[in-house]
Amino acid sequence: MKINSLLRIICISGVLVLGSCSSDDDTPGVPQVVAPDTYVFERNGESTVSFSGQTTRIAMSEEIVSALKDNTLTEVSLDAMFAHVEGANDFSDADLNSSDKSVRSKTAASRDYFSANTTDATAIKEEFDGWIKSQVDDVFPNWGTTAIAGTAGVIQEAGGGSERYVNAKGLELNQAFAKSLIGALMTDQALNNYLGTAVLNEADNIDNNDNDVVADGKNYTTMEHKWDEAYGYLYGASVNSATPNATIGDDDSFLNKYIGRVEGDTDFTGIAADIYNAFKLGRAAIVAKQYDVRDAQAAIIRTKISQVIAVRAVFYLQQGKNGLEASTIDYASAFHDLSEGYGFIYSLQFTRNPDTNAPYFTRTEVQGFIDQLMGGANGLWDVEPATLQSISDAIAAKFDFTVVQAGS
């Protein structure tokens, strides 16, 4: 007997699954997944959500970036923070010191992009190592020197504003490091590792998830946990990670911060909700064993996070361009913007186009942009506004936004 109007509602771990015999909108016989209001999922009355490793790496990253502005530190101590070993006294937080996690080990380390590309993975890690070394060798010794073209040192923003410590080419290495880490750690691990089918469907993950077989000693299935780990790279430092958009932009200095910044631009309002809702629905789909729905949400997350990276790259290039075109150039402010832009450009190689399963810009293309930005004899001291506009145009052309929208 065909019944069109009767819906059965089944509560599975806090997820509503609506099933019907047929529907104009849904595949006949396949229940519709409905996400919960908040990122709360339970089994037997206990939470199944866990992403403590991501919270730890975000906290480590915060301390490393801060330490890059402490000119009393050595390359050895900064390297030790980046490549932390369990039990080493590298951080101010004892819990971080006791952790077996490190930032360097997960930098450029996603399954999809780097498991078969160890050459680029190694080169990227070495670039981060190089920024640390250059900060110690070139910038720290010139902490009290006024920077000029060809000489590292400090520049103060106009009107007694912030002091910016730059290398001989005008680049704030701490900013380049921090913004590049958004791509190489947070974005790469979320989009290209934990949301990938190679990780989600690995080994017997589907069978175990289908049969609610939890990981050894845990209350979650492995597939549930992998999805949550992706979530953690965005919201792992949130005051309330179940409803993170209440404080989006304020909870860390990395992806969370810049989702908030893009959300705050009226041209992109709603992007934070799009990302959060896709995470909720994808997680609900795992509980409901509907992997096509899960993968569709992963595609949305990849698109939107990639857009965040691109928007901020263009934003900082345009802010720097405006600064260099001013009647009186505030080099400290302009170079600060361009140093942040450098990091977001670098991060473009870790984005993910769901239509191609490749980054929106290859590593070679990203290196080309950076060469244009820094390629003059004196780097940012020499860069022309027309070059910044050209790079901005090339980035925006790959996305559904304009330079004007992103740059304001």
N, C-alpha and C positions, 0 to 999 in steps of 0.2 A: 504494500500500500504506500502511495506517495503522499508525504505530508510536507506541505510547503511552509506552514505558519508556525509549526512547533519548533522551538529552540530548546536545546538542553544546555544547561549551564553547569560546567564542572569547574570546581576550584582546585587548581593544581599549584601548590607552593606559592599561593598568593597571586596567581595568574589566572585571569578569566579566559577560558577557551569556549567560544561559542560555536556550536555545531548545528548544521542543518542538512537536510537531504539534498536541497538544491537552492541556488540563489542566482540572481542575475549578475551579482558582483563577485561571487566566490566560486571556486572550483567545486562541482558537485561532490558531496560526501567528505570534503576536507574542512575541518573546523577552522574558524577564524581566530587568530591570536589577538588578544587585547592586552596591551601593556598595563601594569599597575600605575597608580598615580605617582609613586615614588620608586626609587631604585632599592626596593626591599623585597628579598626573596628568601623563603624559609622552607625548611624540611623538618617535619616533626617538631614544629614550634621553635626551631633554632635557625639563625641566619645561615645562609649558604654563601654569602658574599665575603670574599677575602682578597685583599690586594696589599698586604703589609709590605711586601718587597718593593712595590712601586712607591709607597709612602716613604720608605727608607731612602731610596735612590733620589727622590726629589729633595729630601732634607740634606743628603750628602751634597747634591748639586748646589743647593743654596749656600752651603758653607764654602765650597770650593770657589764659587764665583766671588763671594765676599773676600776670601783669602787672597784673590788675585789683586786686591788693592791694599794689601798689607806688605809694605816694602821691607819689613823686617824678616820676612819668610824666605826660605831657600828653595831652589829648584827641587831638591830632594824631598823637602816636606810637602810641597805642592804636588809633586808626582805621587807621593805616598797617599795623599788624600784622593787623588783621581783614581789610582789603582789600589784602593784600600785592601788590606789583608786582615782577615778576622783576628781581633784581639789587639791590633796595633792602635796606639794612642794618637790617632790622626785628627780627631774631631773634638769639639767642645762637649758633645753629647755622648755620654757613656754608652747609650744604647746603639749609637752608630758605630762606635769603636768595637763593640762586641759582635756586630753583624758580619756575616760572611758575604755580604753584597758589596759590589763596587760599581762605580759609574763607568769606568773605562771598559770593563768586561762586556757591557751591554751597548756600548757605542758602536754604531755601524755593525750590528750583530743580528739583524733579523734573519729569519729562516728564508723568506722569499727573495730578499735582495743580496744577501751576503754569504749564505752557506756554501754557494758554489762560486763565490767571487771574493776569495780571500785576499787577492791583490789589492782591490779597492778598500776592503775592510781594514787591512793593515795600513794602507796609505792614509786613510781618514784618521785612524787612531794616532798615527804619527804626526798629523797636522795639529791635532789637539795638544800633543806633547810639545810640538814646536812652539805653539802660542804660549804655553807655560814657560818654556825656556827663554823665549824672546822677552817676555814680561820681566823675568828675573835678570837677564843679561843686559837688556837694552833700556828698559823703562825704569826699573827700580834704581839703578845708579844715577839716573837723571831726575830723580823725584823733585828736586828743588830747582831744576833748570827750566827756563822758559823755552818751550818748544818752538822751533822754526823749521822751515823746510830743510830736511836732511838731518835734523837733530831731534832726538827724543826728548820728552820733558812734559811740562804742565802748561796748559792754557786755561785761563779763567773766562767763563762766560761773561758777556757784557752786563754791566750794572752790578757787579759783585756776585754773580751767580756761581754755579758749581765749577769746581776745578776738574779739568779733564786731562788724564794722563795718557799720552799718545806715544807711539813709536816714531821713528824718523820719517815715516810716510804718512803721519797724521792719524793712524788707526788706533783706536782704543782696543787693545787686545782683550781686555776683560769683557768688553761688550761683544766682540767677535766670537769669543769663546762661549759666552752665555747664550747668545741667540743661535749660534750654530748647534749647540747642544739640544735646543728645542727640536731641531730636525733629526740630528744623529742619534739621539736617545729617545725622547718622548714620542716623536712622530714615527720614527722608524720602528720602534718596538710595538706601538699600538697598531699602526696601519699594516705593517709588512711582516709582523710576527704573529701577535696574538689574535688578530682578526683574520688571519689567513687560514685557508682550509688545510694547509700542510700541518699546521699546529692544532687547529680545532678538531680535525678529523683523524689525527694521527693514531696509528695502531688500532686499538679496539675502542677508541673514544666514542664512536657512534653506538656500538653495541652496548657499551656501559651506560651511556646516557639514555638510550632507549629503555634500558631495564633498571634505571635509577641505581646503578652500582656506583657507590661513592669511592673516592680516592682513599687509600689506606690511612686510617685514623682521622679522616676528615668528614665533614658533613656535606660536601659538595662533590659533584662529578667533575672529572678532569676538564671536560668541555666547558662546564659552567665557570670553573676557575680561570681558564684561559681567557674567556670573554671578560671576566672581572679584572684581570690583570691589564688588559687594554684600557678599560674604564679607569683604572687606578693611575695611569699616566696622565690623565686629564684632571681627575678629581681626588687623587690620593691625599692631598694636603688640605682638602676642604673642611671647613668647620663642621658641616653636616653633609657627608658624602652621599646621603640618600636624596637630598634636595639641594644639590650644589649650585644651582643657578641663582639662589638667593644671594650668594656672595661671589659670583663668577667674576674673575679678574682680580680678586683680592687675596686669593689663597696661596698662590705661589708666584714665582717669577718666570714661569715657563709657559707651557701651553695654556694653562688656566688663565693666566694674566692676559694673554693676547686674544683668546676667545672673547674675554670680557671687553678688550679694547675694540675689537671689530664689532661686537654686539652694540657697543655704545655709539657707533657711527650709524646715523639714520638710514644710510644707504644699504646697511646690512642687518638691520634690526630683525631678530628672529632666528639668526644663525645659531645662537646658543641653545635655544629650544629645539631646533632641528637636530642638533648633535645629541643632546640629552635624550630626546624622545626616541631617536634611533637606537641608542644604547639600551634603553628600557625595553623597547619592542624586540630587539635582537636577543636580549637575555630571556625575555618571556618566551620567545620562539624556541630557544634551547630547551626550556622546561617543557614546552608543548611538543618537542621532537619535530619541529617543522623547520628544516634546515634551509629550505629555499627562502623562507621569510627572514631567517637569521642572516643569510648572505646578502639579501637585498638591503638590510639595515647596515651591514658592514660597508656596502658600496656607498650609501649615503654618508656615513661617517668619513670615509676616505675622501669623498668629494669635498665635504665641508671643511675638514681639517686642512686639506691641501689649499683650499681657498683662503683660509686664515693666514697661512704662511705667505701666500702670494700677495694678499692685500697689504700685509705689513711690510713686505719687501718694497712694494711700490710706494706705500705711505712714507717710509723713511727716505727713499730716494728723492721723492718730491719735496719733502721737508728740507733735505740737504740742498737740493737745487734752489729752492726759494732763498735759503740762507746765502748761497754763493752769488745769487743775483741781486742781493740787497745793496743799497748804495754804500752802506758801511757793513763789511762782512764780519760777522761774529764767528770766527773760525772754530772756537770751542764748541759752540752749539751746532754748527753745520757738521763738524767732524763727528760729534756724538751721534747725530742722526744717521750719518753715512756709515758709521761703525755698526750701528744696529742694523741698518740696511744690508751691510756686508753679511752679517750672520743669517739674516732671513734669506738672502740670495743663496748662501751656502746650503741652507736647509731645504731649498727647492729640490735637491737631488734625492730627498727622502720622501717626497710626496708620492701619491698613488692615484693614477687615473684609472677608475674601475672599468673603463671601456677597453683599456689596453693592458692593464695590470703592470704598468711601468710608470716610472716617475713622469710628471709633467715636463720636467727638464732633466736631461741626462747629466751625468757628472761632467762630461766634456763641455756641454753647453753652459753649465754653472761655472766651470773654470774659465770659460770664455768671458762671461759677464764679469767675473772677479778680475780678470786681466784688464778688461776695459776700465774698471773702477780704479785699480791700483797700479796699472802698467806704466804710468809715467815715471820718470826718474825719481820724482818726489811723491808719488802716490796721490793721496787725496789733495795735497797742495796743488797738484797740476790738473786734476780732473775738471772737465768742462761741463757746464749745465746741459749742453746738447747731448753729451754722452749719458748723463743721468736720465734724460728724457727718452733716449733711444732704448735703454735697458728697461725702463718702466713700460714703454710701449710693447716691447717684446714679451714681457711677463704677462701683462694684462690681456694680450691677444690670445693667450691659451685658456683664458677663463671668461666667465660670463659677467665681467664688470669692466668699467672704463678706468683709465688713469685718473680722471677727474673724480670719480666716485671714491677710489681708494686713497687718493692723495690729499683729501680734505680732512 
